């Protein structure tokens, strides 16, 4: 299946406690370029997210946006620093001995000492969080891949139509070539008759001139290669997969052959078809830029 490099995907993974939303949009790019924007608490999962996305995307610039909503109350826990509390008590005992004063520190006093008691956010279950996050990312990636496939099928239909039209132009040029030689010979004979009037025409010289002209305008090899490139492009489109780079190379080769045909042409109709080929090949190249 042919896939476009443009598309959009979105999915929300929801539980009673959380909602994670993943959105991604993709545009053309020579390589795979992933840009991920997400809450800092998910930075730990970035490598896993990239690995997951590469299963669905081979090429293109993809912007990924991940948002997170917590429906639970703030999860806080009280932490007691035993080591620090012990150090405080040792200091109080030392002060008692040094200054000869009563050590009247109570538990409530010790609890108010800095960092003895502190509030911290309770750690979340990483396994459960990754399960929810990966679900959102994977489902959004599936929707993105589906959108790219649908657009890819439209590109394929358009390209196949253009290839059929190009093949028709090649058929015309191929059929026109023998007629050009006949027309050239007739014009050459008429010109020689006009110059020599009643003198005999040297058929050998006429034939030699026609051969030279035929060699000059011969585009048989270019037409064979161009037809071969058209068939190869059609085969790659039918085969599907990540064929964008390969098709771009084939289109460059087709353009080279069309340029040669145009440069050799001395006939208005052939030149017109060769220009048509170049125009259509350029349209094909533009469309191929959208294929993954």
C-alpha positions in Angstrom: 0.0 0.0 0.0 1.2 3.5 -0.9 1.3 6.0 2.0 1.4 9.7 1.9 3.7 11.6 4.3 0.9 14.0 5.3 -1.8 13.1 7.9 -3.2 13.6 11.3 -4.0 11.3 14.2 -5.5 11.7 17.7 -6.5 9.5 20.6 -7.5 9.9 24.2 -6.7 7.1 26.7 -9.0 7.6 29.7 -9.3 6.0 33.2 -11.3 7.1 36.2 -8.1 8.8 37.5 -6.2 10.0 34.4 -6.6 11.1 30.8 -3.7 11.1 28.3 -4.2 12.7 24.9 -1.9 12.1 22.0 -2.1 14.1 18.8 0.3 13.9 15.9 0.5 15.6 12.5 2.9 14.7 9.7 4.2 16.6 6.6 6.8 15.9 4.0 10.5 15.4 4.9 13.4 13.6 3.3 13.9 11.5 6.5 12.1 10.6 9.7 12.1 13.7 12.0 10.1 13.2 15.3 9.4 16.2 17.5 7.7 15.3 20.8 6.2 17.8 23.2 4.9 16.4 26.4 4.9 17.0 30.2 8.2 16.7 32.0 7.0 13.7 34.0 6.9 11.7 30.8 10.5 12.5 29.7 11.5 9.1 31.0 9.3 7.4 28.4 10.6 9.4 25.3 12.8 6.5 24.0 9.9 4.1 24.2 7.6 6.5 22.4 10.1 7.0 19.6 10.5 3.2 19.2 6.8 2.8 19.1 6.3 5.5 16.5 8.9 3.9 14.2 6.7 0.9 13.8 4.1 3.1 12.0 6.2 5.8 10.3 9.3 5.5 8.1 9.6 9.0 6.7 8.3 12.5 7.3 8.3 15.3 9.8 6.0 14.3 12.6 5.0 16.6 15.5 3.7 14.8 18.5 1.8 16.5 21.3 1.0 14.7 24.5 -1.2 16.2 27.3 -2.0 14.8 30.7 -4.9 15.3 33.1 -5.0 14.0 36.7 -8.6 13.6 38.0 -7.5 12.5 41.5 -6.7 14.7 44.5 -3.1 15.7 44.9 -1.3 12.6 46.0 0.9 13.8 48.8 2.7 11.8 51.6 4.4 12.9 54.8 8.1 12.0 55.0 10.0 11.7 58.4 13.7 12.2 58.2 15.0 10.1 61.1 18.7 10.8 60.5 18.1 14.6 60.5 15.9 14.4 63.6 18.7 12.4 65.4 21.2 15.0 64.5 19.0 17.8 65.9 18.7 15.9 69.2 22.4 15.4 69.4 22.9 19.1 68.9 20.4 19.9 71.6 22.1 17.5 74.0 25.5 19.1 73.2 24.0 22.6 73.8 22.7 21.3 77.2 26.1 20.1 78.3 27.9 23.2 77.0 25.7 25.8 78.5 24.2 23.9 81.5 20.6 24.6 80.5 17.6 22.3 80.5 16.9 20.4 77.3 13.1 20.9 77.1 12.6 19.9 73.5 9.3 18.2 72.9 8.2 16.1 69.9 6.2 19.0 68.6 9.3 21.2 68.8 11.4 18.7 66.9 8.7 18.2 64.3 8.9 21.9 63.4 12.6 21.8 62.7 13.4 22.3 59.0 13.2 19.2 56.9 12.4 16.8 59.8 8.9 16.4 58.4 8.2 17.2 54.7 5.4 16.7 52.2 6.2 14.9 49.0 4.2 13.8 46.0 3.5 10.1 46.2 5.3 8.2 43.4 3.1 7.0 40.6 3.0 3.5 39.2 5.3 3.8 36.2 4.1 0.5 34.6 0.5 1.6 34.7 1.4 5.1 33.4 3.4 3.6 30.5 0.5 1.3 29.7 -1.9 4.3 29.4 0.6 6.5 27.6 1.6 3.8 25.1 -2.0 3.1 24.3 -2.7 6.8 23.5 0.4 7.1 21.4 -0.1 3.8 19.5 -3.8 4.5 18.7 -3.0 8.0 17.5 -0.2 6.5 15.4 -2.6 4.0 13.9 -5.1 6.8 13.0 -2.2 8.8 11.5 -1.1 5.7 9.4 -4.7 5.2 8.3 -5.0 8.8 7.1 -1.7 8.6 5.3 -2.7 5.4 3.6 -6.0 6.9 2.4 -4.1 9.9 1.0 -1.6 7.5 -0.5 -4.2 5.7 -2.5 -5.4 9.0 -3.9 -1.9 9.8 -4.9 -1.5 6.4 -6.5 -4.6 6.8 -8.6 -3.5 10.2 -9.8 0.1 9.0 -10.6 -1.2 6.0 -12.5 -3.4 8.3 -14.6 -0.4 10.5 -15.4 1.7 7.4 -16.3 -1.0 6.3 -18.8 -1.0 9.7 -20.4 2.8 9.7 -20.6 2.8 6.3 -22.3 0.4 7.7 -24.8 2.8 10.5 -25.6 5.6 7.9 -26.0 3.5 5.9 -28.4 2.9 9.0 -30.5 6.6 9.8 -30.7 7.4 6.2 -31.5 4.9 6.1 -34.3 5.9 9.5 -35.7 9.6 8.6 -36.1 9.3 6.5 -39.3 7.0 9.1 -40.9 9.6 11.8 -40.2 12.1 9.9 -42.3 9.6 9.5 -45.2 8.8 13.2 -45.0 12.4 14.2 -44.9 13.3 12.0 -47.9 10.4 13.4 -49.9 11.4 17.0 -49.1 15.1 16.2 -50.0 14.1 14.7 -53.3 11.9 17.7 -54.1 14.7 20.1 -53.3 17.3 18.2 -55.4 14.9 18.0 -58.3 14.3 21.7 -58.1 18.0 22.3 -58.1 19.0 19.8 -60.7 15.9 20.3 -62.9 15.9 17.5 -65.4 19.2 15.8 -64.3 19.1 12.3 -62.8 18.9 12.1 -59.0 21.6 10.1 -57.3 19.6 7.7 -55.2 22.6 6.6 -53.3 23.4 10.2 -52.1 19.7 10.7 -51.2 19.8 7.4 -49.1 23.0 8.5 -47.4 21.5 11.8 -46.4 18.4 10.1 -45.1 20.6 7.8 -43.0 22.5 10.7 -41.5 19.3 12.5 -40.7 17.8 9.3 -39.2 20.8 8.9 -37.0 20.6 12.5 -35.9 16.9 12.3 -34.8 16.9 8.7 -33.6 15.3 8.5 -30.2 14.7 4.7 -30.1 17.0 4.1 -27.1 15.5 7.0 -25.2 11.9 5.8 -25.9 12.8 2.3 -24.8 14.3 3.6 -21.5 11.5 6.0 -20.9 8.9 3.3 -21.4 10.9 1.0 -19.1 10.9 3.8 -16.4 7.1 4.2 -16.8 6.6 0.5 -16.3 9.0 0.4 -13.3 7.1 3.3 -11.7 3.8 1.6 -12.2 5.1 -1.6 -10.7 6.5 0.1 -7.6 3.1 1.9 -7.1 1.3 -1.5 -7.3 3.8 -3.1 -5.0 3.5 -0.4 -2.4 5.6 0.2 0.8 8.1 2.9 1.4 9.0 3.6 -2.3 9.1 7.4 -2.3 12.9 7.7 -2.6 13.1 5.1 -5.4 10.3 6.7 -7.4 12.0 10.1 -7.1 15.2 8.6 -8.6 13.2 7.0 -11.5 11.4 10.3 -12.1 14.8 12.0 -12.5 15.8 9.4 -15.1 12.5 9.9 -17.0 13.2 13.6 -17.1 16.7 13.0 -18.5 15.3 10.9 -21.3 12.6 13.5 -22.1 15.2 16.2 -22.3 17.2 14.2 -24.8 14.2 13.5 -27.0 13.3 17.2 -27.0 16.9 18.2 -27.9 17.0 15.7 -30.9 13.6 16.7 -32.2 13.3 18.7 -35.4 9.6 18.2 -35.7 7.0 20.4 -34.2 4.6 17.6 -33.3 7.4 15.5 -31.6 8.7 18.6 -29.8 5.2 19.4 -28.6 4.8 15.8 -27.2 8.3 16.0 -25.6 7.4 19.2 -23.9 4.2 17.5 -22.7 6.3 14.6 -21.4 8.5 17.0 -19.4 5.5 18.8 -18.0 3.9 15.6 -16.9 7.1 14.2 -15.4 7.4 17.4 -13.4 3.9 16.9 -12.0 4.8 13.2 -11.2 7.9 14.4 -9.3 5.9 16.8 -7.3 3.4 14.1 -6.3 6.2 11.7 -5.5 7.5 14.2 -2.9 4.4 13.4 -0.9 5.0 9.6 -0.9 6.6 8.0 2.1 
